[in-house]
Amino acid sequence: MSASGCEPLHTPPEARAKITSALLAHGWERGAIEEVLDLYNSELARRIREERKAVEAENIASHAYLFDGMDYAADIIDPHSPS
């Protein structure tokens, strides 16, 4: 069996893994950590998407380069939240 066949199907982002480790060390339960992180991920992604819409509404051509990056960031933070 190759090494890649042994890797988990989903690896959390490094920051999420570090936050999880820190909270586990402080007595949190994994389920509670996941729930809290998911809530904050959704909120952060929503705010990025709202800001993107506000910037787009300004209709300033020189800001158009921001849209793909903002969409990408929101999708990485919370790919399951609505666009």
C-alpha positions in Angstrom: 0.0 0.0 0.0 1.3 3.4 -0.9 1.8 6.1 1.7 -0.9 8.3 0.0 -3.4 5.5 0.5 -2.9 5.9 4.3 -3.6 9.6 4.4 -6.9 10.8 5.8 -9.6 11.8 3.4 -9.8 15.3 4.8 -7.0 17.2 6.6 -8.1 20.3 8.5 -6.3 23.6 7.7 -3.2 24.0 9.8 -4.7 26.9 11.8 -7.8 24.9 12.6 -5.6 22.0 13.8 -3.6 24.3 16.0 -6.7 25.9 17.5 -8.1 22.4 18.1 -4.9 21.2 19.8 -4.8 24.3 22.1 -8.4 23.9 23.1 -8.1 20.2 23.8 -5.1 21.0 26.0 -7.4 23.4 28.0 -10.0 20.7 28.6 -12.4 21.3 25.7 -14.1 18.3 24.1 -13.5 17.8 20.3 -17.2 18.0 19.5 -17.6 21.4 21.2 -14.5 22.7 19.4 -15.8 21.6 16.0 -19.1 23.3 16.7 -17.6 26.6 17.7 -15.1 26.7 14.8 -17.9 25.9 12.4 -20.0 28.8 13.7 -17.1 31.2 13.4 -16.2 29.9 9.9 -19.7 30.5 8.7 -19.8 34.0 10.2 -16.4 35.0 8.7 -17.2 33.6 5.3 -20.6 35.4 5.3 -18.9 38.7 6.2 -16.3 38.3 3.4 -19.1 37.6 0.9 -21.0 40.7 2.1 -18.0 42.9 1.8 -17.4 41.5 -1.7 -20.9 42.5 -2.7 -20.4 46.0 -1.2 -17.1 46.4 -3.1 -18.7 45.2 -6.3 -21.7 47.6 -5.8 -19.2 50.5 -5.8 -18.6 49.6 -9.5 -15.0 50.7 -9.4 -13.1 48.9 -12.2 -9.8 49.0 -10.3 -11.4 46.9 -7.5 -12.4 44.0 -9.8 -9.2 42.1 -9.1 -10.4 41.6 -5.5 -13.5 39.6 -6.3 -11.8 36.3 -7.1 -9.6 36.5 -4.0 -12.5 37.3 -1.8 -14.6 34.4 -3.2 -11.6 32.1 -2.8 -11.0 33.1 0.8 -14.7 32.7 1.7 -14.9 29.3 0.0 -11.8 28.0 1.8 -13.0 29.2 5.2 -16.5 27.7 4.8 -17.1 25.9 1.5 -20.6 24.8 2.6 -22.1 28.3 3.3 -24.2 29.9 0.6 -22.6 32.3 -1.7 
